[in-house]
Amino acid sequence: MTATAYAGVYDGSSHAATVTAAGSAKLYYSTSTKLTYSNYKSRGTTTKPTRRSVGTTTVYYIAVPTSGTINSSDVTTGSTTITILDRLSTPTLSSLTNSSSGVTVKWKKVAGASGYYIYRNGSKLKTITSGSTVSYTDTGAKNGTKYQYKIYAYSGSIKSYASSTKTIYYVSAVSISSLKNSSTKTMTVKWGKNSKATGYQIQYSTSSGFSSSKTVAVSGASKVSKVISSLTKYKTYYVRVRAYKTVSGTTYYSAWSSTKSVKISK
């Protein structure tokens, strides 16, 4: 048995929740009391409840088998809701993060929304056509460029107020080009240059999941190698690198590079 609540913006039409019984069981409904084996005949109806006005209706239901001897253990009960909204809630823009392919925008789901509009720097960037979708990656973002994003929810012709605006600088990811045990208890890491970066972070650990990791910062876009010493002989180290850009005291990070590993044999 399945039940799906309905939530939508007022449009002058009546709407119902979706309840589906297993097999040939018969459904009874009530909007005033919970239905049980002992009261469904007197308090329930086979007419599916609907709602047209703004507000919420709780729908109680019971599925009763239509054949054989019926006992209280044979019925299935539950409840769902029909919600009609006077307007859509304002979306919450949760986060902006730099991924390997662009800026990933995430927001919280809005009840009753059939989709979302994503705006970048004041212009509509993308129309999301599902109310359940809560993330989008802007693959058109350019390295080192400042972007401001906001979200609107919509249902038909109804549009919510805009979310708060968040700002990010897109910072492209870099790749590790070389990782070597260069001398005694030492490794040398080299990576590709990001000309728009302020610097880089190197993270290393003896765990592939980077638990108990250490992080080293390298300042300057042109500095693309680092010697790390005082390592433990015969241990394998896992290494990843990311670029960062600092603007007016705020630091924006790229996605991490793919992980590479090296065994310290010297």
Summary of the structure (lengths in Angstrom):
residues: 266
radius of gyration: 28.5
end to end distance: 64.3
largest distance: 85.9
contacts: 794
relative contact order: 0.13
helix: 3%
strand: 50%
